[in-house]
């Protein structure tokens, strides 16, 4: 199977499973991919790539800048405060804002770069101790302070589902994230939260059915 065929298949799945396919964006998770494979991905007409390590995304950004390739880079992993400065100028979206101190650092560095940084709030819907992310109660404690950060543009929420084949659990997690987005929109954001980042190679079809607007797919593209 080629990368082109894999991407075409995913785009068909988006049309098939999403209630609003025109809103869905495919994020290629490129952490295990060579630059040659990423170039093949770009040839499909898609251009959003997601990375979860700062050094890796920095190297890839530099490589593709030299090639004049237009890529929208998303940072999708756990971000340490002291690493924010290395990516702030070059990423289009940070999916993983999971604590106030991190948000404040992103805001500070974005201000220094005269930039408004688009971010998603990471929610640990299933409450797994091994995963990062806000609980809803923790988030509500921070929400006003988060909204007051002038160089942050909070556009949605993100979750990592448990690694399971149990469709009931996956559907519950994705459906719950959608409800959280709706609740936050109603109480705090005046419907300005538009994005739901959920679903990966093994579960994106369920995530699409539950309203995902960003699916983060690696293995399924580059296998």
FENGI-V735544 format. One record per residue. D_CENTER is the distance of its C-alpha to the mean C-alpha in Angstrom with 2 decimals. Layout:
# FENGI-V735544
d_center->[D_CENTER D_CENTER]
This chain:
# FENGI-V735544
d_center->[25.91 24.53 21.01 22.11 23.31 20.20 18.01 20.72 20.71 17.01 17.60 20.66 18.85 16.55 19.88 21.50 19.23 17.29 19.46 18.08 17.07 17.35 14.23 11.96 10.03 9.92 7.63 10.34 9.86 12.91 13.88 17.10 17.82 20.67 20.67 23.00 20.57 17.87 20.73 21.52 18.02 18.45 21.83 20.40 19.38 15.60 14.13 10.35 9.92 7.47 9.53 9.98 13.45 14.77 17.97 16.60 14.25 17.32 19.64 17.75 17.29 21.04 22.03 20.48 21.70 25.14 24.83 23.84 20.91 18.49 14.93 11.84 10.17 6.61 7.01 5.15 8.59 11.18 12.43 16.18 17.83 20.25 17.72 16.05 18.95 18.29 15.01 15.38 17.31 15.31 11.55 10.45 7.33 6.60 3.86 7.00 10.05 12.35 15.78 17.91 19.30 16.00 15.32 18.94 18.69 15.79 17.95 21.01 19.82 18.38 21.80 23.59 21.83 22.63 19.06 17.00 13.47 10.69 8.58 7.02 9.38 8.84 11.68 13.74 15.15 17.50 18.74 18.63 20.20 18.64 15.06 13.72 12.77 14.96 17.55 18.21 21.52 20.24 17.74 20.66 22.75 20.45 19.33 22.20 21.84 18.12 19.16 21.95 19.92 20.90 18.59 15.35 14.10 12.20 10.83 9.37 8.36 6.25 8.47 9.70 12.81 16.08 17.17 19.87 21.50 22.64 21.47 22.73 20.56 17.35 18.37 19.28 15.96 14.01 16.92 17.00 13.46 14.58 17.80 16.31 14.51 17.94 19.82 17.98 18.47 22.09 22.91 21.12 19.03 21.46 19.03 16.83 13.63 12.70 9.08 8.21 5.02 7.53 9.74 10.45 13.71 16.05 14.96 12.98 16.29 16.63 13.13 14.13 17.44 16.03 14.19 10.59 9.51 6.42 7.69 6.81 10.48 12.71 16.12 16.75 16.55 18.30 20.65]
